[in-house]
Amino acid sequence: MMACEFCVGTFFKEKLGRCQQCMGINLFLLLGGLAIYLSFNISTWLAVQQVTLILFIWVTGLLMMMHLMAWCFYYFKKT
């Protein structure tokens, strides 16, 4: 089981912007991908590995943006 009641839900949209644990994991993955991209010379990697890393960073960044937009929506909706 996950730590919060939002992670128990089956719908993806229920978790966006509400689950701090999911947002933390996503931020960790995004920063880890960016650290790998900035630390290593990926031009020596195979093309498949380069594309995979760039897509991973792009997708985790997109998910983080969705989390932040949903969090802002719920935050300002309460006030």
The 8 nearest C-alpha neighbors of each residue, nearest first, counted from 0:
[[1, 2, 7, 6, 3, 4, 8, 5],
 [0, 2, 3, 6, 7, 4, 20, 5],
 [1, 3, 0, 4, 6, 20, 7, 5],
 [4, 2, 5, 6, 1, 18, 7, 20],
 [3, 5, 7, 6, 2, 8, 1, 18],
 [6, 4, 7, 14, 3, 8, 18, 13],
 [7, 5, 8, 4, 3, 1, 14, 18],
 [6, 8, 4, 5, 9, 1, 3, 0],
 [9, 7, 6, 5, 10, 13, 4, 14],
 [8, 10, 7, 11, 6, 13, 5, 14],
 [11, 9, 12, 13, 8, 14, 6, 7],
 [10, 12, 13, 14, 9, 15, 8, 6],
 [11, 13, 15, 14, 10, 16, 9, 69],
 [14, 12, 11, 10, 15, 5, 8, 17],
 [13, 15, 12, 5, 17, 11, 18, 6],
 [16, 14, 66, 12, 17, 13, 69, 11],
 [15, 17, 70, 66, 69, 67, 18, 14],
 [18, 16, 14, 15, 19, 70, 5, 13],
 [17, 19, 21, 20, 14, 5, 16, 22],
 [18, 20, 22, 21, 23, 17, 16, 3],
 [19, 21, 23, 22, 18, 24, 2, 3],
 [22, 20, 24, 18, 23, 19, 25, 14],
 [21, 23, 19, 25, 20, 24, 26, 18],
 [24, 22, 26, 20, 25, 21, 19, 27],
 [23, 25, 27, 21, 26, 22, 28, 20],
 [24, 26, 22, 28, 23, 27, 21, 29],
 [25, 27, 29, 23, 24, 28, 30, 22],
 [26, 28, 24, 30, 25, 29, 31, 23],
 [29, 27, 31, 25, 26, 30, 32, 24],
 [30, 28, 26, 32, 31, 27, 59, 56],
 [29, 31, 33, 27, 32, 28, 34, 26],
 [32, 30, 34, 28, 33, 29, 27, 35],
 [33, 31, 35, 29, 34, 30, 56, 28],
 [32, 34, 36, 30, 35, 31, 37, 29],
 [35, 33, 31, 37, 32, 36, 38, 30],
 [34, 36, 38, 32, 33, 37, 39, 31],
 [35, 37, 33, 34, 38, 39, 32, 41],
 [36, 38, 34, 35, 39, 33, 40, 32],
 [39, 37, 35, 36, 34, 40, 33, 41],
 [40, 38, 41, 35, 37, 36, 34, 42],
 [39, 41, 42, 43, 38, 36, 37, 44],
 [40, 42, 44, 43, 39, 49, 36, 45],
 [41, 43, 44, 40, 49, 45, 46, 39],
 [42, 44, 41, 40, 45, 46, 49, 39],
 [45, 43, 41, 42, 48, 49, 46, 40],
 [46, 44, 48, 47, 49, 43, 42, 41],
 [45, 47, 49, 48, 50, 44, 42, 51],
 [46, 48, 50, 45, 49, 51, 44, 52],
 [47, 49, 51, 45, 46, 50, 44, 52],
 [50, 48, 46, 52, 51, 47, 53, 41],
 [49, 51, 53, 47, 52, 48, 54, 46],
 [52, 50, 48, 54, 49, 53, 55, 47],
 [51, 53, 55, 49, 54, 50, 48, 56],
 [52, 54, 50, 56, 55, 51, 57, 49],
 [55, 53, 57, 51, 56, 52, 58, 50],
 [54, 56, 52, 58, 53, 57, 51, 59],
 [57, 55, 53, 59, 54, 58, 32, 60],
 [58, 56, 54, 60, 55, 59, 61, 53],
 [59, 57, 61, 55, 60, 56, 54, 62],
 [58, 60, 62, 56, 61, 29, 57, 55],
 [61, 59, 63, 57, 58, 62, 56, 64],
 [62, 60, 58, 64, 63, 59, 57, 65],
 [61, 63, 65, 59, 64, 60, 58, 66],
 [64, 62, 66, 60, 65, 61, 59, 67],
 [63, 65, 61, 67, 66, 62, 68, 60],
 [64, 66, 62, 68, 63, 67, 69, 61],
 [67, 65, 16, 63, 15, 69, 64, 68],
 [66, 68, 70, 64, 69, 65, 71, 16],
 [67, 69, 71, 65, 70, 66, 64, 72],
 [70, 68, 16, 72, 66, 71, 67, 15],
 [69, 71, 16, 67, 73, 72, 68, 74],
 [72, 70, 74, 68, 69, 73, 75, 67],
 [71, 73, 69, 70, 75, 74, 76, 68],
 [72, 74, 76, 70, 71, 75, 69, 77],
 [75, 73, 71, 72, 76, 77, 70, 78],
 [74, 76, 78, 77, 72, 73, 71, 70],
 [77, 75, 73, 74, 78, 72, 71, 70],
 [76, 78, 75, 74, 73, 72, 71, 70],
 [77, 75, 76, 74, 73, 72, 71, 70]]
